[in-house]
């Protein structure tokens, strides 16, 4: 990411790239941002329109643990 945080805005520690994982019964996924408010679904608990999601990358401070997240297509699983 071109303008990724290099230093923590809270304590000036070093930021490290990672991601927040979503677990299902059989797999693990990169978390995604979804536009709008969540809606209940009987079958899946929450409705998720596939075309409106953007993968989330998260940066963590190695000193204080502060997290900063960005929703960008480049954070999709490769």
Buried (B, 14 or more C-beta within 10 A) or exposed (E): EEEEBEEBEEEEBEBEEEBBEEEEEEEEEBBBBBEEEEEEEEEEEEEEEEEEBBBBBBBBBEBEEBEBBBBEEEBEEE
